[in-house]
């Protein structure tokens, strides 16, 4: 027989949780709306809960109790590897990237801390690959030394190291060779994100076409046969011409790679994702491209890549059509009213919609049209509409440390195609995180090194 529960019941339990820094209890906040459909204000319903809920930030990651003995699934998983987080946060300032914005500042783990995690993780799991993970792993201040010393430690074993997608300007062949020294030489992945240099200035992921072609060509010349390039379609201010430059870039990569490697069997896979604006980023005000726009640009891109079959057969193109991205946009920037749409889709039979064979665009659009009409808004209002500077956004009462005025200024700089530097290496540009949250950037070099292990 169950006991009486906590004193004060569920409400008092939630109230106690809401008084813990960083815990948000939506039920204790009331939302009102204006005649234009936008939020008028969000106010707390109790005196003992904060007006804004602030995130909490872990400092000194070496001291954080990282799960050193992860559960190993019985079934084969997509990523059969030991994942080790080498640093947290990113200050590159890519304007589309919510993770980079909300996890500031950068906090690196030390080489010795990483080495300990790798050692314990391999011993307790039996994995043969270690993923050195972060939002931009090649930016770790001691990544070259870290890769070399880990490769030295596990020389003669089948333990391989891997990085997630690598920035073009952070890649070098020495690093790549260390990563593949003890294991397989799999494909390399780079993420230019934008097809043209103009659009890369807009998103603040600046790298020139020459740098990209030179980097990829170097990889082909050093024995890699496959390279994957990630791009987005539907970015703010984007035109058909920006997207068509993806095809030009891929063609140049294959031509230069064939010449540098002396081989015809090299491959370049172009993977395209539809851009969805995210909260707490400079693009939170942006209009999302319609499904029709995304599908049109993907169609002309495919035609451009296949224009010359002698080159096109070496280029793979992977993409999703625009419709699922529209629904992702609804969920990305929706407010409480979208909850009714989600429930309606579920009641109408929506299950596993992340899988294309189960996804029904019509089910979502019907639910949105009928459930949102009561409030005088619709699907386009949440997705393809550009927001104004002073609109109250559904997440304004959730404080990631970023100053909203700074985000707006960065949005204006994006429209002007102006770049912002990485504050790891340049003076602070006042995004607001460190003074608001009482944090600071923690980077090396530490001067530490890994001691050799006796491999059993």
DOLUMGU-620181 format. One line per 10 residues: their letters; for each residue z, x negated, y of N, C-alpha, C. Coordinates in steps of 0.2 Angstrom, whole numbers. Layout:
A> Z X Y Z X Y Z X Y; ...
This chain:
XXXXXXXXXX> 0 -4 -6 0 0 0 0 -4 6; -4 -3 11 -5 -7 17 1 -6 22; 3 -11 25 8 -11 30 6 -7 36; 11 -7 41 10 -3 47 5 -7 52; 3 -13 51 -1 -17 55 3 -20 61; -1 -23 65 3 -27 71 6 -22 76; 11 -24 79 14 -20 85 9 -18 90; 8 -12 92 4 -10 97 -3 -8 94; -4 -10 88 -11 -8 84 -16 -13 86; -22 -10 85 -29 -14 87 -29 -16 94
XXXXXXXXXX> -27 -11 98 -28 -12 106 -24 -18 108; -18 -18 106 -14 -24 108 -16 -30 105; -19 -30 99 -21 -36 96 -27 -39 100; -32 -34 102 -38 -36 106 -35 -39 113; -30 -36 116 -27 -38 122 -25 -45 122; -21 -46 116 -19 -53 116 -24 -58 115; -30 -56 111 -35 -61 111 -39 -62 117; -39 -56 121 -43 -57 128 -39 -61 133; -33 -62 131 -29 -67 136 -30 -74 134; -33 -75 128 -35 -82 126 -41 -84 130
XXXXXXXXXX> -41 -90 133 -47 -93 136 -53 -93 132; -58 -90 134 -65 -91 131 -66 -85 126; -61 -80 126 -62 -74 121 -64 -68 126; -70 -65 124 -73 -59 127 -72 -53 123; -68 -48 126 -68 -42 122 -72 -36 127; -78 -35 125 -82 -30 129 -79 -24 131; -75 -21 126 -72 -15 127 -67 -14 133; -65 -20 136 -60 -20 141 -64 -21 148; -70 -20 148 -74 -21 154 -79 -15 155; -79 -12 161 -84 -6 162 -90 -8 166
XXXXXXXXXX> -95 -6 164 -102 -7 167 -104 -1 171; -106 -1 177 -109 4 180 -116 2 183; -121 7 183 -128 5 185 -130 9 191; -135 6 195 -138 8 201 -143 13 200; -146 16 205 -151 21 204 -158 17 202; -158 11 203 -164 7 201 -164 5 193; -159 7 190 -158 5 183 -154 -2 182; -154 -6 187 -150 -12 186 -143 -11 186; -139 -16 184 -132 -16 184 -129 -16 191; -124 -11 192 -121 -12 199 -115 -16 199
XXXXXXXXXX> -111 -16 194 -105 -20 193 -102 -20 186; -99 -25 184 -95 -26 178 -88 -27 180; -83 -23 179 -76 -24 181 -71 -23 175; -66 -27 175 -61 -27 170 -57 -20 170; -55 -17 165 -51 -11 164 -44 -12 164; -42 -19 163 -35 -20 163 -33 -26 168; -27 -26 170 -25 -32 175 -24 -38 171; -23 -38 164 -21 -44 161 -27 -48 158; -33 -46 159 -39 -49 157 -43 -52 163; -47 -58 162 -50 -61 167 -56 -57 170
XXXXXXXXXX> -58 -58 176 -64 -55 179 -70 -59 176; -70 -65 175 -75 -69 172 -72 -73 166; -76 -73 160 -74 -76 154 -77 -83 154; -73 -88 154 -76 -95 154 -76 -98 147; -82 -102 146 -82 -105 139 -77 -111 139; -76 -113 133 -71 -119 132 -75 -125 129; -74 -131 131 -78 -137 129 -73 -142 126; -76 -144 120 -72 -149 116 -74 -156 119; -69 -160 121 -70 -167 123 -68 -171 117; -70 -178 117 -69 -183 112 -71 -180 105
XXXXXXXXXX> -77 -179 103 -79 -176 97 -77 -180 91; -75 -187 92 -73 -190 86 -66 -187 83; -62 -184 88 -56 -181 86 -57 -174 83; -63 -171 84 -64 -164 82 -64 -164 74; -60 -159 71 -60 -159 64 -67 -156 61; -72 -160 61 -78 -159 58 -78 -157 51; -82 -152 48 -82 -151 41 -85 -156 37; -80 -161 34 -83 -167 31 -85 -165 23; -83 -160 21 -84 -158 14 -88 -151 14; -94 -151 16 -97 -144 16 -99 -141 10
XXXXXXXXXX> -99 -135 9 -101 -131 3 -108 -133 1; -110 -135 -5 -116 -136 -7 -119 -130 -11; -124 -126 -8 -127 -120 -12 -129 -122 -19; -129 -117 -23 -131 -118 -30 -139 -117 -30; -142 -113 -25 -149 -113 -25 -152 -118 -20; -158 -120 -21 -161 -124 -17 -162 -121 -10; -160 -125 -5 -161 -122 2 -166 -126 6; -168 -123 12 -174 -126 15 -173 -133 17; -167 -134 20 -165 -141 22 -160 -144 17; -162 -147 12 -158 -150 7 -155 -157 10
XXXXXXXXXX> -150 -157 14 -148 -163 17 -141 -162 20; -137 -168 21 -131 -168 24 -132 -168 32; -130 -163 36 -131 -163 43 -125 -166 46; -127 -170 51 -122 -174 55 -123 -173 62; -119 -170 66 -120 -170 73 -118 -176 77; -123 -179 80 -121 -186 83 -119 -185 90; -121 -180 93 -119 -179 100 -120 -171 102; -116 -169 106 -116 -162 108 -118 -161 116; -122 -156 117 -124 -155 124 -131 -159 126; -134 -157 131 -140 -160 133 -141 -159 141
XXXXXXXXXX> -143 -165 144 -144 -164 152 -151 -166 154; -156 -165 149 -163 -166 150 -166 -161 155; -162 -155 155 -164 -150 160 -171 -146 159; -172 -146 152 -178 -141 150 -176 -134 152; -181 -131 156 -179 -125 160 -179 -119 155; -182 -120 149 -183 -114 144 -177 -114 140; -173 -120 139 -168 -121 134 -161 -119 135; -159 -113 132 -153 -110 133 -147 -115 130; -149 -118 125 -144 -122 121 -142 -128 126; -147 -131 129 -146 -137 133 -142 -135 139
XXXXXXXXXX> -143 -129 142 -140 -127 148 -132 -126 147; -131 -122 141 -124 -119 141 -119 -124 137; -122 -129 134 -118 -134 130 -116 -140 134; -118 -141 141 -116 -146 145 -109 -147 145; -106 -154 146 -110 -160 147 -112 -163 140; -115 -169 141 -117 -173 135 -110 -176 132; -109 -176 126 -103 -179 123 -105 -182 116; -106 -189 116 -108 -193 111 -102 -194 106; -104 -194 99 -99 -197 94 -101 -204 94; -96 -208 92 -96 -215 92 -100 -217 85
XXXXXXXXXX> -103 -223 85 -106 -226 79 -101 -225 73; -95 -227 74 -90 -228 69 -88 -221 66; -88 -216 71 -86 -209 69 -92 -206 65; -98 -207 67 -104 -205 64 -104 -208 57; -103 -214 56 -103 -218 50 -98 -215 45; -92 -213 48 -87 -210 43 -89 -203 41; -92 -199 45 -95 -193 43 -100 -193 38; -105 -198 39 -110 -199 34 -107 -201 27; -103 -206 27 -100 -208 21 -96 -203 17; -92 -199 21 -88 -194 17 -92 -188 15
XXXXXXXXXX> -97 -187 19 -102 -181 17 -106 -183 11; -109 -189 11 -113 -190 5 -109 -191 -1; -102 -193 -1 -98 -194 -6 -96 -187 -9; -96 -182 -5 -93 -175 -7 -99 -170 -9; -105 -172 -7 -110 -167 -8 -116 -170 -13; -117 -176 -13 -122 -178 -17 -129 -178 -14; -130 -176 -8 -136 -176 -5 -139 -183 -4; -146 -183 -4 -150 -189 -3 -153 -190 4; -152 -185 8 -155 -186 15 -149 -184 20; -149 -187 25 -144 -186 31 -148 -185 37
XXXXXXXXXX> -147 -179 40 -150 -177 46 -145 -179 52; -148 -183 56 -144 -185 62 -146 -180 68; -142 -175 69 -144 -169 73 -140 -169 79; -144 -166 84 -141 -164 91 -147 -161 94; -147 -159 101 -152 -156 104 -158 -161 106; -156 -167 106 -161 -173 107 -159 -179 105; -159 -180 98 -155 -185 94 -157 -192 96; -164 -193 98 -166 -200 100 -163 -202 107; -160 -198 110 -157 -199 117 -150 -202 116; -147 -202 110 -141 -206 109 -141 -213 111
XXXXXXXXXX> -136 -215 115 -136 -221 119 -137 -227 114; -135 -226 107 -135 -232 103 -139 -230 96; -144 -225 97 -148 -223 92 -151 -228 88; -154 -233 91 -157 -239 87 -153 -242 83; -147 -244 86 -142 -248 82 -139 -243 76; -138 -237 78 -135 -232 73 -140 -232 67; -147 -231 68 -152 -230 63 -152 -236 59; -152 -242 62 -152 -249 58 -146 -250 54; -140 -248 57 -134 -250 53 -133 -245 47; -135 -239 48 -135 -234 43 -140 -236 37
XXXXXXXXXX> -146 -238 39 -151 -240 34 -149 -246 31; -145 -251 34 -143 -256 31 -137 -254 26; -133 -250 28 -128 -248 23 -130 -245 17; -136 -241 17 -138 -237 11 -144 -240 8; -146 -247 10 -151 -251 7 -151 -251 0; -156 -249 -4 -156 -249 -11 -154 -243 -14; -152 -238 -10 -151 -231 -13 -157 -227 -11; -156 -220 -13 -162 -216 -11 -160 -212 -5; -155 -214 -1 -153 -210 5 -157 -211 10; -160 -206 13 -165 -207 19 -162 -203 25
XXXXXXXXXX> -164 -205 30 -161 -203 37 -167 -199 40; -165 -194 44 -170 -190 47 -168 -188 54; -172 -187 59 -171 -184 65 -175 -177 66; -172 -173 70 -176 -167 71 -181 -169 76; -185 -164 79 -191 -166 83 -189 -171 88; -193 -175 89 -192 -181 94 -196 -181 100; -192 -182 106 -196 -183 112 -201 -188 112; -207 -187 115 -212 -192 115 -210 -199 118; -206 -198 124 -204 -204 128 -198 -207 125; -195 -204 119 -189 -207 116 -191 -211 109
XXXXXXXXXX> -197 -210 107 -199 -212 101 -202 -219 101; -200 -223 96 -203 -229 95 -204 -231 87; -208 -235 85 -210 -236 78 -204 -239 75; -201 -244 78 -195 -247 75 -190 -242 73; -188 -237 77 -183 -232 75 -186 -228 69; -192 -226 70 -195 -222 64 -195 -226 58; -196 -232 58 -196 -236 52 -189 -237 49; -184 -238 53 -177 -238 50 -176 -231 47; -178 -226 50 -176 -219 47 -180 -218 41; -185 -221 39 -189 -220 33 -188 -226 28
XXXXXXXXXX> -184 -231 30 -183 -237 26 -181 -235 19; -176 -231 18 -174 -230 11 -176 -224 7; -180 -220 11 -182 -214 8 -190 -213 9; -192 -206 9 -199 -205 9 -201 -205 17; -207 -206 18 -210 -206 24 -213 -200 26; -209 -195 28 -212 -188 29 -215 -188 36; -218 -182 38 -221 -181 44 -216 -182 50; -219 -184 55 -215 -184 62 -217 -178 66; -212 -176 69 -212 -170 73 -211 -171 81; -215 -169 85 -214 -170 92 -215 -163 96
XXXXXXXXXX> -211 -162 101 -211 -156 104 -213 -156 112; -220 -157 113 -222 -157 120 -220 -150 124; -220 -145 120 -219 -138 122 -224 -135 127; -227 -138 132 -232 -136 136 -239 -139 135; -244 -135 135 -251 -138 134 -253 -143 139; -252 -141 145 -254 -145 151 -249 -149 154; -251 -154 158 -246 -158 162 -243 -154 167; -247 -149 170 -244 -144 175 -239 -140 172; -240 -137 167 -235 -132 164 -229 -136 161; -230 -143 159 -224 -147 158 -220 -148 164
XXXXXXXXXX> -223 -149 169 -219 -150 176 -215 -143 177; -218 -138 176 -214 -131 177 -208 -131 173; -209 -133 166 -203 -132 162 -198 -138 162; -200 -143 166 -196 -149 166 -196 -153 160; -202 -153 156 -202 -157 150 -208 -162 151; -207 -166 156 -213 -170 158 -215 -176 154; -221 -176 151 -224 -182 148 -231 -181 149; -234 -187 150 -242 -187 151 -246 -186 144; -252 -184 145 -256 -183 139 -257 -190 136; -258 -195 141 -259 -202 138 -253 -205 134
XXXXXXXXXX> -247 -203 137 -241 -205 133 -241 -202 126; -242 -195 126 -242 -192 120 -247 -194 115; -253 -195 117 -259 -198 112 -257 -205 110; -254 -209 115 -253 -216 113 -247 -216 107; -242 -212 108 -236 -212 104 -238 -209 97; -242 -204 97 -244 -201 90 -249 -206 87; -254 -209 91 -258 -214 88 -254 -220 85; -249 -222 88 -245 -227 85 -242 -226 79; -240 -219 78 -237 -217 72 -242 -217 66; -248 -215 68 -254 -215 63 -255 -222 61
XXXXXXXXXX> -256 -227 66 -257 -233 64 -252 -237 60; -246 -234 60 -240 -237 56 -239 -234 50; -244 -230 47 -243 -227 41 -242 -220 40; -240 -216 45 -239 -209 45 -246 -206 45; -246 -201 40 -252 -197 39 -252 -190 43; -246 -188 44 -245 -181 47 -241 -181 53; -243 -177 58 -239 -176 64 -239 -169 66; -233 -166 67 -233 -159 69 -231 -159 77; -234 -155 81 -233 -154 88 -231 -147 89; -226 -146 92 -223 -139 94 -225 -138 101
XXXXXXXXXX> -227 -132 102 -229 -129 109 -226 -122 110; -226 -120 116 -225 -113 118 -230 -110 121; -231 -103 120 -236 -99 124 -233 -94 128; -235 -92 134 -232 -87 138 -227 -90 143; -227 -96 144 -222 -99 149 -224 -96 156; -219 -96 160 -220 -94 167 -225 -98 171; -229 -94 174 -235 -97 178 -241 -99 174; -240 -98 167 -246 -101 162 -252 -97 163; -258 -101 162 -264 -98 162 -268 -99 155; -273 -96 154 -277 -98 148 -279 -105 148
XXXXXXXXXX> -280 -108 154 -282 -115 154 -277 -120 152; -270 -118 153 -265 -122 151 -264 -122 143; -266 -116 140 -265 -116 133 -271 -119 130; -277 -119 133 -283 -122 130 -282 -130 130; -278 -132 134 -277 -140 134 -273 -142 128; -270 -137 124 -267 -139 118 -272 -141 113; -278 -137 113 -284 -139 109 -286 -146 110; -287 -147 117 -290 -154 119 -285 -159 117; -279 -158 118 -274 -163 116 -274 -165 108; -275 -159 104 -275 -160 97 -281 -164 95
XXXXXXXXXX> -287 -162 98 -293 -166 96 -293 -173 98; -290 -175 104 -289 -182 106 -284 -185 101; -279 -182 99 -274 -185 94 -278 -187 88; -282 -182 85 -285 -184 79 -290 -189 79; -294 -189 85 -299 -194 86 -296 -201 87; -291 -202 91 -287 -208 92 -284 -210 85; -281 -206 82 -277 -207 76 -282 -210 70; -288 -207 70 -293 -209 65 -295 -216 66; -296 -218 73 -298 -224 75 -293 -229 74; -287 -228 75 -281 -232 75 -279 -234 67
XXXXXXXXXX> -280 -229 63 -278 -229 56 -283 -231 52; -290 -230 54 -295 -231 49 -296 -226 44; -293 -221 45 -293 -216 39 -295 -209 42; -298 -205 37 -301 -198 39 -296 -193 37; -291 -194 33 -287 -189 30 -280 -188 34; -280 -190 40 -274 -189 44 -274 -182 46; -268 -179 47 -267 -172 49 -263 -171 55; -264 -166 59 -260 -164 65 -259 -156 64; -253 -154 64 -251 -147 64 -249 -145 71; -252 -140 73 -250 -137 80 -246 -131 78
XXXXXXXXXX> -240 -131 80 -236 -125 79 -234 -121 86; -236 -115 87 -235 -111 93 -230 -106 92; -225 -106 97 -220 -101 97 -221 -97 104; -220 -90 104 -221 -86 110 -214 -87 114; -215 -89 121 -209 -90 125 -205 -83 126; -199 -84 125 -194 -78 127 -189 -81 132; -189 -78 138 -184 -80 143 -177 -79 140; -172 -84 142 -165 -83 139 -160 -83 145; -155 -80 144 -149 -80 149 -146 -87 150; -143 -88 156 -140 -94 158 -145 -100 158
XXXXXXXXXX> -152 -98 160 -157 -103 161 -160 -102 167; -164 -106 170 -168 -105 176 -173 -99 175; -175 -98 169 -180 -94 167 -177 -87 166; -171 -86 167 -168 -79 166 -170 -74 170; -174 -76 176 -177 -71 181 -184 -70 179; -187 -73 175 -194 -73 174 -197 -67 170; -203 -65 172 -206 -60 168 -209 -63 161; -208 -59 156 -210 -62 149 -217 -59 149; -221 -64 145 -228 -62 144 -229 -56 139; -234 -52 140 -234 -46 136 -237 -49 129
XXXXXXXXXX> -237 -44 124 -239 -46 117 -247 -47 118; -250 -43 122 -258 -43 123 -260 -50 126; -256 -52 130 -257 -59 133 -256 -65 128; -251 -64 125 -250 -70 119 -255 -70 114; -257 -64 112 -262 -63 107 -269 -66 109; -270 -64 115 -277 -66 118 -277 -74 119; -272 -77 121 -272 -84 122 -272 -88 115; -268 -85 110 -269 -88 104 -276 -88 101; -279 -82 102 -286 -81 100 -291 -86 103; -290 -87 109 -295 -92 112 -293 -99 110
XXXXXXXXXX> -287 -101 109 -284 -107 107 -287 -109 100; -287 -104 95 -289 -105 89 -297 -106 89; -301 -102 93 -308 -103 94 -309 -110 96; -305 -113 101 -307 -119 104 -305 -125 98; -300 -124 94 -298 -129 89 -304 -129 84; -307 -123 82 -312 -123 77 -319 -124 79; -320 -126 86 -326 -126 89 -330 -132 85; -327 -138 84 -330 -143 80 -326 -144 74; -329 -142 68 -326 -142 62 -325 -149 59; -328 -154 62 -327 -161 59 -320 -163 61
XXXXXXXXXX> -318 -160 67 -311 -162 70 -306 -156 68; -309 -150 68 -304 -144 67 -301 -144 60; -305 -147 55 -302 -146 49 -296 -150 48; -295 -155 52 -289 -159 52 -283 -157 56; -284 -151 59 -279 -148 64 -277 -141 61; -271 -141 59 -268 -135 57 -265 -131 62; -266 -124 63 -263 -120 68 -258 -115 65; -252 -115 67 -247 -110 65 -244 -106 71; -244 -100 70 -241 -96 76 -239 -89 73; -236 -85 77 -234 -78 76 -237 -74 81
XXXXXXXXXX> -239 -68 80 -242 -64 85 -237 -62 90; -239 -59 95 -235 -57 101 -230 -52 100; -231 -47 96 -226 -41 95 -219 -43 94; -218 -47 89 -211 -48 87 -207 -52 93; -211 -56 97 -208 -59 103 -206 -54 108; -209 -48 109 -207 -43 114 -200 -40 112; -199 -39 105 -193 -36 103 -187 -42 104; -189 -48 102 -184 -53 104 -182 -54 111; -187 -52 115 -186 -52 123 -181 -47 124; -182 -41 121 -177 -35 123 -170 -37 121
XXXXXXXXXX> -169 -40 115 -163 -42 113 -160 -48 117; -164 -52 119 -162 -58 123 -159 -56 129; -162 -52 133 -160 -50 140 -158 -43 141; -157 -40 135 -154 -33 136 -147 -32 137; -145 -26 140 -138 -25 141 -135 -20 136; -129 -17 138 -126 -12 133 -131 -7 131; -135 -5 135 -140 1 133 -144 0 127; -146 -7 126 -150 -9 121 -146 -7 114; -140 -7 114 -136 -6 108 -138 1 105; -140 6 109 -142 12 106 -149 11 103
XXXXXXXXXX> -153 7 105 -160 6 102 -159 2 95; -154 -3 95 -153 -6 89 -150 -1 83; -146 3 85 -143 8 81 -148 13 78; -153 15 83 -158 20 81 -163 16 76; -165 10 77 -169 7 73 -166 6 66; -160 5 66 -156 4 59 -156 11 56; -154 16 59 -154 23 57 -161 25 54; -166 23 57 -173 24 55 -176 20 50; -171 16 47 -173 12 41 -175 4 42; -173 2 48 -175 -5 50 -170 -10 46
XXXXXXXXXX> -172 -14 42 -168 -19 38 -172 -26 38; -169 -31 38 -172 -38 38 -178 -39 42; -178 -37 48 -183 -37 53 -186 -44 55; -182 -49 53 -184 -56 54 -189 -58 50; -190 -54 44 -196 -55 40 -202 -51 41; -207 -54 42 -213 -51 45 -215 -45 40; -214 -45 34 -216 -40 29 -211 -33 30; -206 -34 33 -201 -29 35 -201 -26 42; -204 -30 46 -204 -29 54 -209 -23 55; -206 -18 59 -211 -13 62 -210 -13 69
XXXXXXXXXX> -216 -15 73 -216 -14 80 -215 -7 82; -219 -3 79 -219 4 81 -212 7 80; -208 5 75 -201 8 75 -197 6 81; -198 0 83 -194 -3 89 -196 1 95; -203 1 96 -205 4 102 -204 11 103; -204 15 97 -202 22 97 -195 23 99; -190 19 96 -183 19 97 -182 17 104; -185 12 107 -184 10 114 -186 16 119; -192 19 118 -194 24 122 -189 30 122; -187 32 117 -183 38 116 -176 37 119
XXXXXXXXXX> -173 31 117 -166 30 118 -165 27 126; -170 24 128 -169 21 135 -171 26 141; -175 31 139 -177 36 144 -172 39 147; -166 40 144 -160 43 147 -158 39 153; -159 33 153 -156 28 158 -161 27 163; -167 29 163 -173 28 167 -176 21 167; -175 18 161 -178 11 160 -182 11 154; -186 6 152 -190 6 146 -190 -1 144; -194 -2 139 -195 -9 135 -198 -14 140; -203 -12 144 -206 -17 149 -201 -19 154
XXXXXXXXXX> -196 -14 156 -191 -15 161 -187 -21 159; -185 -22 153 -181 -27 150 -185 -34 148; -192 -33 148 -196 -39 145 -200 -42 151; -206 -38 152 -211 -41 157 -209 -40 164; -204 -38 166 -202 -37 173 -198 -43 175; -201 -46 181 -197 -51 184 -191 -49 188; -185 -53 188 -179 -51 191 -179 -54 198; -175 -50 202 -174 -53 209 -168 -57 210; -167 -61 215 -162 -66 216 -155 -63 215; -154 -57 218 -147 -54 219 -146 -49 214
XXXXXXXXXX> -150 -48 209 -149 -43 204 -143 -45 200; -138 -41 198 -133 -42 193 -135 -42 186; -135 -48 183 -138 -49 176 -132 -47 171; -134 -45 165 -129 -43 161 -124 -48 158; -126 -54 159 -121 -59 157 -118 -63 163; -118 -60 169 -115 -64 175 -108 -65 174; -104 -60 171 -97 -61 170 -95 -66 164; -100 -69 161 -98 -74 156 -100 -81 159; -95 -85 160 -96 -91 164 -97 -97 159; -103 -100 159 -105 -106 155 -104 -112 160
XXXXXXXXXX> -101 -111 166 -100 -117 171 -106 -118 175; -112 -116 174 -118 -116 178 -117 -112 184; -119 -115 190 -118 -111 196 -125 -107 197; -124 -100 198 -130 -96 198 -135 -98 203; -132 -100 209 -136 -102 215 -140 -108 213; -137 -113 209 -141 -119 207 -147 -117 202; -145 -112 197 -150 -110 193 -156 -107 196; -155 -103 202 -160 -100 206 -164 -105 209; -161 -110 212 -164 -115 215 -169 -119 210; -167 -120 204 -171 -123 199 -177 -119 197
XXXXXXXXXX> -176 -112 197 -181 -108 196 -186 -108 201; -184 -109 207 -189 -110 213 -193 -116 212; -189 -122 210 -192 -128 209 -197 -128 204; -196 -124 198 -200 -123 193 -207 -120 196; -206 -115 200 -212 -112 202 -216 -117 207; -213 -121 210 -216 -127 214 -218 -133 210; -217 -132 203 -219 -138 199 -215 -144 200; -209 -144 202 -205 -150 204 -200 -151 198; -199 -158 197 -195 -160 191 -188 -162 193; -184 -161 188 -177 -163 189 -175 -169 184
XXXXXXXXXX> -171 -174 187 -170 -179 182 -164 -178 178; -163 -182 173 -157 -181 168 -151 -185 171; -146 -181 172 -140 -183 175 -136 -188 171; -138 -189 165 -135 -195 161 -136 -202 165; -142 -202 168 -144 -209 170 -145 -209 178; -144 -203 181 -145 -202 188 -139 -199 191; -138 -199 198 -132 -196 201 -132 -188 199; -127 -185 200 -126 -178 198 -130 -174 203; -133 -169 200 -137 -164 205 -133 -157 205; -127 -157 204 -123 -151 206 -125 -145 202
XXXXXXXXXX> -126 -145 195 -127 -139 192 -120 -135 191; -114 -138 192 -108 -135 193 -104 -136 187; -106 -138 181 -102 -138 175 -96 -142 175; -97 -149 176 -91 -153 176 -85 -151 180; -86 -150 187 -81 -148 191 -78 -142 189; -82 -137 187 -79 -130 185 -75 -130 179; -78 -134 174 -75 -134 167 -70 -140 166; -69 -144 171 -65 -150 170 -67 -155 165; -74 -156 164 -76 -160 159 -80 -166 162; -83 -170 158 -87 -176 160 -91 -178 155
XXXXXXXXXX> -97 -181 157 -102 -184 152 -98 -190 148; -99 -190 142 -96 -196 138 -102 -199 134; -104 -205 136 -109 -208 132 -107 -216 132; -111 -219 127 -110 -226 126 -114 -230 131; -115 -237 129 -113 -240 123 -106 -241 122; -104 -241 116 -97 -242 114 -95 -249 112; -101 -252 110 -100 -259 107 -97 -260 100; -96 -254 97 -94 -254 90 -100 -254 85; -98 -256 79 -103 -257 74 -100 -255 67; -105 -253 63 -103 -251 56 -102 -257 52
XXXXXX> -96 -257 48 -95 -262 43 -99 -260 37; -102 -265 33 -106 -264 27 -101 -260 22; -104 -256 18 -101 -253 12 -102 -256 6; -98 -256 1 -100 -258 -6 -103 -252 -9; -109 -252 -11 -112 -246 -14 -111 -246 -21; -109 -241 -24 -107 -240 -31 -113 -237 -34
